[in-house]
Every structure is written in C-alpha cells, then in structure tokens.
Amino acid sequence: MDLHVEPIARPPLDRQQVEVVERKGLGHPDSICDALAEELSVSLSRFYLEHFGSILHHNVDKLLLAGGASQPSFGGGVVLAPIELYLAGRATRSFEGIEVPIEDLAGRACRRWLRTNLHALDEQKHVVIHTLVGSGSRDLVELFARQPDRGIVLANDTSCGVGYAPLSELERIVLGVEQQLNTRRAKLDHPAIGEDLKLMGVRRGDRIQLTLACAFVDRHVTSIGDYREKKEEVRELAADIARSFTEREVTIAVNTADDIEKRSIYFTVTGTSAESGDDGEAGRGNRINGLIAPYRTMTMESVAGKNPITHVGKLYNVVAGLIASDLVEQIPGVDEARCCLVSQIGRPISDPQLVDVKLCCPDDRVAADRTGRIRAIVARRVTEAVELWKEVLTGVIAFDRWPLRQEPPVPAPGPSGPAT
C-alpha cells in the first residue's frame, strides 16, 4: 500500500472566509433516482444471498426519471401524466438454473420506497416503472466469479474514493435543516411541506444565508393567503433548526422565485417537482455524505446502485470517509482530514494502489510524527472493506447521511457471508 501523508496549508474550512454548501432533499428527482438505484441493489443482494448463499455480480447504478405533468390547485389538483422511471444497469439474471425475477424485485423495491418516503404521492397512480437491466459483461462477471478460487476480493474497476472530516458548521446546518423538515413527525405536523426540498447555504465570514426551495402540497393549502402563511411557517421552522447548530447570524429565504401577486408559486400535487417536468438522474445529486460541497474534496463517482462486494466506486468512498473521521477522532492535534483512495481493476480491494492523506493541524509536525498511527488506521479500514456489504444491506451504513454509520433499521441478512 503506497501511503502519502502531508499537511494542509490552509486553515479548516470553518475558519475560511467563504463557504458554499448545497443539498438536494429526499424528494428531489436526482435524490429519488439515487435512492431507488440503491434500493434495487439491496433487493438484488438479499435475493442472491437467500437463494444462492452469496451476492452475485450486479451494478444497477443507471437510473433516469422522466418527469410527468400536473395541474396543481388550492385544495387539491391532478396529475395529468405519470412520472416515468427507467432502471438500467447490469445484473446476474439466472444462476444454477434459477431465474432471478429482476423486474418484480425492481418494481416492489421502488414502489416500497416511494410509498414509504413521499407522503403525498400515490406510487400506483403517479409512477410508471420500466426495468431495462441487462446481463453483465463477460469479463466483469468472470472477474467477480474468480474470487472464490483466490480467496480475496478483487476491485472491479479502476476508480477513486474520497472523504473528509469533520463536517463544517454550515454543512451540518444544511444537512440538518433538510433532514428535520423531512422527518415523518414534520409531515404529520405540516403535511403541506413536500419532500422535494433543496437548500443552498452560503457563508461569508460569520453570516450565513440559506436559500430553501420547498415544494408545497396543494391539497393542504386553501388559498394564496394560506400559502403565504405556510411559507412563513417553513422559514421559521428552518430558522429554529439552523439556530440549534450555530451562534452565527443566519438568514433564510424560501421559494424566492414566487410571484405572489400573479399567483406564480412552487405548488405541487405530490410534493415533488418530478410530477411536472423536472427530470432526475442517478449520480447527479448529493455525494455520499448527503452534500454537494464545491469547497471540499469530491469525486463524480456515482455510489448508489453499485454492488457492495467488489465495486470500489462505492466501497472506497465509504472507507475514505471513515478513515478521515478516524484520523480526526483518534489523533490529537488533527483539526481536519481528507483521504483519497485509488483502486486498480483486478487488484485486491484491501490493497489500494494509492492512499493520499492530508491533515490540517496547528503543528505541521503532527503529520510526520504520526505516520505509523495513520498507517494503522488506514490499513484497518481498507481491510474491513471486504465486510462492508453486511452494513450496507442492514442499513448500518446509511448513504446520504452523516455520520455514515447509523443504528440498523432492519435485521441482518440470513447467510453468514457471501462466497464471492
């Protein structure tokens, strides 16, 4: 393992003068695509485990959402044309004489997620699903199948994963406001708030400006005056959440494109802009920690839908974030950490071709003095990468949230491990 460690010359992001952070919320078309791609991967993985004792080759990280058409109205409008989902990618469609019901698995996984997470959308009436998943290419399938003989897990791509820690105050605010406005409790108390929320946070010194786009659900709004009042309620709710994270000055603007006098407002039937022409695509939204942070180390690698056994595009992004967190938490004097892992196709996942660690420390000697401790942290995390599939399937590793590890919402899968 080629490990490079060096100090970061600039101060931590919290202490820099300007910062920009974005988050596409739960019901944003791009977020929906990421969530459904991951749901399909998890569903396939569980089927493979249950029927074959191992997770078979698949990558279903290509998903397109074509927006529908709608006619919102105070008290309740109508969806004129449904949202159309196109699920693509590659998967093992049969094994040992058993056909894998991919279309059925995809339909049930997608509709379950939509029903659970979008409170104003009827997944039977408002969504059409097209499953276009094909068989895997021969070379990648053979690479995947080669591993039982070698007893190791081999990277199925030459790729990189990046991570950083800790989150800045602005990042925690942007993440926290969207997540708390999209809790089930919030929907019970404020059903007019749709899941399609989008936040842009800008910090200039100690002044923070949040711009929030909120798709309101029409049947819970009675008039233009009621809309104005509910919009102010959302602003106050967001302000209360933001203030719980910071003592800095925070101002919030909601639905700034509205023209109240002309009744041109952000209004939906289902709580997502996907109903009326806004399209979505997997990989175009939040990075693995739930944020779009242009002042941070990022990669364009799409994580959702990739298999959790061999795809370094998923695994190395998880591991890099965990390494960065460990470095901040376990090494005194480290204020901020970044990590980049680079794979090589066919090489063991536990042996990346490059690990680049950058540390922000008041004393630059920390990076040089703690190389042994840093190497031990990195080695442990990359070795554990071959077991991360278990935490992905049980939800212990929760994409799109911070921290990455959460309490498991579902029981662990049956068989003890994949015979990859």
N, C-alpha and C positions, 0 to 999 in steps of 0.2 A: 504494500500500500504506500503510494507516494503522497506523503503528508506535507503540506506547506502551511506555515503559521506566520502571520505578520500583523503588526499593529495597524489600526485605522487612524489616519492622521486627523480626521475631523472629529468634533465632539459628538455625543449621542444626538440622535435626531430631535429629541425633546428640547435640546438646548440650541438648536439651529434656528435661524430667524423665520424661515418659511417652510411650510409642510402642506402637502395635499394628499387627501385620502378619499377613496370612493368605495361604496358598497352597493351592489345590486341585490335587492332584497329577495325574500323567499319566492314571491310571485312574479318576479321579473322573467320575461321569456328566456333569457340566457340561463338564469338560475334554475328554471324549470327543466331545461334541457340537461344541465349538469346532473341535477337530482335524479332524473329518470334514467340517464345512462348508468349512473351508479346503482340504482335500484335493479336494473336489468342484470348488471354484472353480479351483484349479490344473489339475486334469484337464481341465475345460472350456476353460480358456485355452490349454492346449497343443494340444487338438484344433482349436480355432478357428485358431490360428497355423499348424498343419500343413496344414490343408485350405483355409483362406481367406486366409492371409497376414496376418491381423490378429485381435486379440482382440475378439470381438463382445460385445454387451450381455448382462450377466447379473448377478444378485445372488442368491446361494443361502445367505443368512445365517440362514435359519429352519430349525432342526432340533430335533426333540423325541425324547428317549429315554424309552420306557416300560419300566420295569424288569420283569424276569421273576420267576421263583420258583425256589427251590433248596432242597436238603436236604444241607447240609454234614455231613461225618462224618470222624472221625480216619482217616487213610489214604486218604480219597477219598470224596466224596459224589456227588450227581447234581443236574443242572439239570432242574427239572420243567417249566418254561415258559420260552421263549426271551426274550431282550431284543428289543424291537421299536424300530426306528429309523424315524422319519418325516422325510424330507427334503423341504423345501418351498423356495419362492422363485421367482424368475423367470429365464428364460434364453432365448437365441435357439435355437429348436428346429429351424429349417431356414433355409438361406441358399443362394441361387443354385441352387436345385433340389436341394440335398443335405440329407438329413435328418440331424440330429445325434442320435446314439444315447445320449441322456441317461441313460436307465435303466441301460444297460450300463456307461457311464462311471461312474455313481454307485456301482453295485454293486461294480465292480472296485476303484475308489478306496477305498471304505470297507473292504472286506474286506482289501485290501492293508495299510491302516494298522492295522487290528485284529490281523492276523496278525503284523505286524512289532513291535507295541508292547505287546501284552498276552500274556505268555508262557504263561499257564495257560488262556486262553480259546480255544475252537475256533470260529472265526468262521463255519464252515459249519453246525455243530450248534446253537450257542448264540445266534445272531443272525438276525433276520428284517428285511429292508430294504424299506421302502415309499417309492418315489420319487414325489413329488407336485409336481414342479417344473412350473410353467406358463410360458406365453409372457409376455414383458414388456409393460407398458402402452405404448400407442401414443406418448404424449407423451415418456416417457423413452427409448424406442427411437429416436424421431426426434431427440431432443436428442443422443443418443450418435452417431447417423449424420450429424449436421450438421457434425461436426468436420473431416472431410477438406476440406470446402469452405473453412472458415475458417482451417485450418492451426494451430489451437490446441486444447487440451484443456479442456473446459468442465466445471465441477462439476455433478454430477447430483443434488445435494442441498444444502440449507442446513443446515449442521451445524457442529460444532466438534471440534477435536482438541487434546489436552493432553499435556504431557510434562514431566518433571523430571529433574534430575541433580544430584549423583551418587546412587546408592543408598546408603542408610544402612547401618551395620554390621548392624543387625537384619534389614534387607531382604536383604542378601547371605547372612546365615545361613539364613533361612527358604528362600530360593531354592536355596541350595547344598545344604542337607540333603536336600530332596526330590529334586533332580536327581541327586545322587550315589547315593541309595538306589534310584533308578530306572534306573541305568545297566545295560547288558547284563552287565557284569562283576559287578555286585552280584547280579543274578538267577542267574548261574551259581554264584556262591559261596553265595547264600542264597535258594534257589528258593521258600522258604516266604513270602517277602515279596511281597505282591501289589502291583500298580501303583497301586491306589487308596489313596494316602497323602494326608493333609490335615494341614496344620501351622497352628497359631496361635501367634504369637510376641508376648509382652508384655514390654516393658522398663520397669522402674521404676528410674530413675537408672542405676546400673551393674549391676543384677541383671536377668537375662534368664530368663524361664520359657517353655519350649516345650512345647506340648501336641500330641502326634503321634497321629493315628489311622492305624492300619496294618491293612489287610485281609490276613489270613493265608490262604494257600492250603492247604486241608485235606489234600490228599494228601501233603504234605510235613511233616505234623505227626502224630505217632504216638499222643500221649496228652495229658492235661491237664498233666502234668508237663513234657512236651516243649514244649508251648505256652508255659508259664511261662518255660522256659529261652530259647526263641527270642524271646520278648518282651523279655527282658533283653538278649539279643544286639542287638536292634534299638535299644534305648535306648543301649547302649554305642557302637554304630556312629554313631548320630545325635550323641552327645556328642563323639566324636572329630572328626566333620566340623565341628560348631559351634566347637570349640576352635581349629580351624585358621583361623577368621575373626576371633577376638576374644580379648582377655585379660580380658574381663568375666566375672563369675560366671554360669554357665549351669546351670540345672536342667531336666531333661527328664522328662515323664510320657508313658507310652504306653498307649493304649486304656484310658482312665480309667473307662469305663463297664462294664468287665468285672466279673463276679462269679465269681471262680474257684471258690468253694465250690459254687455252683449250676451251674457249667459254662456260664455265660452269657458267651460270648466273641465277639470280632469274627472270625468264621470264614466263609470263602467257598470255593466250588469253583473260581471263575475268577479270583480276585484283584481283583474289582471289586464294589462293592455294587450295581451295576446289575443283577446277576443275581437280586436278591431283593427287588425292590420299590422301590429307590431310583431316582428318575427324574432326568432331566437335560434341560437346555435350552441352546441356544447363546446366548451373551451374558450368562449369569448367573454366570460364573466369573471367572477372573483377567483383569486388564486386560492391555494389550498387552505390558507388560514382565514378565508372569508373576506378578503380585502383586495382592492386594486390600489397599490401604493407605489406611484411612479418614483418616489424618492428612495425606494428600497431596492434591494437585490430581488429580481423577479426572473421567471422564465415563462415562455409562451406554451410550455408543455401542458397539454390537457390531461388532468388527473382522472376525472370521473369516467367510469366505464372500463378502464384498463384492468386486466386481470391482476389479482393481488398476490400472485405467486412469483412471476418472473418479470413483470413489466416495471423496469426501473423508472419509467416516466411517472409512475405512481409511487413506488416504494422509496426512491431516493428523495423525492420531495418531502415525504413524511419524515424520513430519517434525518435529513438535513435540518428540519425544524426542531426535531428532538435533540439533536446534537447542540444546536445553538442554545436551546433552553438549558440543557445540562451545563454548558460552559458558563452561562451567566449565574446559574444557581449554585454551582459546585466549586467554582474557582474564585477566591476572594480577589477583589480588585478589577473584575471584568464588568464593565457597565453595559456593554452591548456586544453581541457576537453575530457573525454571519458565517454561513457554511455553504460550500458548493461541492457536490459530489458528481463525478463524471464516470459513466459506465463504458464498457466496451462489449458489443454483442458477442455472446459465446463465452464471456469471462464470468467467473463466479460472482454472484451478487455481493458476497461478503468481501470481495477484493476489488474495490473500485480502482480505476486506473489513476485517478487523481482525487485528493481531498484537499480543498483550499479553505483554510480557516482564517478569518480576520477578526481581531479583537480590538475593542475600544476600551482603553484603560488609562487612568490618570498617570500611571507609571508604565512607560513603554517596555520596561524590563520584564513585566509580568509575562508577556507572550514568549519571550526567550527562556525565562526561568521555569515555566510550567509546561514545557513541550511534552515531557513524559506523561504528565497527568492528562493533557489534551489528547495525546495518542491513545491512552487507555479508554477515555470516554468515546472517542471515535470508533475504536476497534469493537467496543462492546455494542454500540448501536448498529454498526453495519453487520455484525454477526447476528444480531437479533432480527435483521430484516427478513430472514427466511421464515420467521414465525409471525410476522405482522398480519398475515392473512386471517389469523384467528380473531384479531382485534378488529379488523375491517368488517368481518362477517357478523360479529356480535355488536358492533356499534361502539366498542370501547374507543376506537379511533374514529372520531367524528369529523368528517371533512366539513369545511366551511365554518368551523368554529374555532375558538381559542379558549383554553388550551386544546391541543389536538386530542388528548385522551379525556374521555368522559366516562361516567358510570354506564355500564351496559344496559340498554333498554330491552334486549331480547336474550333468551338463553343461548349458550354456546352451541355450535353445530354438533351433530352426533358423533361421527367418527373422530378418532383422536388426532388424525393428521392426514395431509394429502400425500399419496405416494406419487410424487411428481417425477 
